[in-house]
Amino acid sequence: MRVVTPEKGRRLQKITKTSRQPIRTRRAIVVMATAQRQPVPAIARLMQVSEAYVRQVIDEFNERGFEALDPKWSAGRPKKVDRATREHIACIARCCPRDLGWPYSTWSLSKLREVLATNEIALISRETLRKILKAEGVSWQAIKTWKVGTDPEFASKMNRILDLYDHRPADGRVVCVDEFGPLNLQPRTGRGWFPQRKPRRLRATFR
């Protein structure tokens, strides 16, 4: 153990009392105990660490000084899915499953995960898939429907009918007849994974 001067001893003591990093505090205590000539096995039992850890801290402190007390933060585990695969997954999620030959109207996490695994694109969990879609701007949202008339005079006829609703003839009545019948016209849309702020729009089955 290198010589620890009184000034360095006070600095070590301050670190043990004020540091908010447990690793830095633990290493400072190991160095202080070593400077007080306590044996390595006793320090290991006191700190509940291995003797190899105590010797490693001492060697690093002898070599680099107080810099050896700082934690060695790593970048973490590398991502299992590379950038190209993530973009491929997002591209599939933006497409209609039926356009790709799958018998689904919309994607769910389970269905999309099954497709990715079947085609050997990626073998990931549903939570990882959800995070990838969120990072690529694909969110879970409602489907919207749209309807259009095929009559070339549709706009003029519609405006004439709407005008009758608001301005009926002074000497007559307006009779409104629905020729569609008793069927419910309310669309059944559902939900799915689509690009953010761009919900999937499905054409209605009637005109």
Protein Blocks (a to p, Z undefined) as FASTA:
>chain_A
ZZddfklmmmmmmmmmmpcbfklmmmmmmmmmmmnopafklmmmmnopafklmmmmmmmm
mmnommlmpccddebjadfbdfklmmmmmmmmmpcfklnopacfbdcfklmmmmmmmnom
accdfklmmmmmmmnopacdddddddddfbfklmmmmmmmmmmmmmccfkbccddddfkb
jcdfbdcebpcdddehiacddddfbZZ
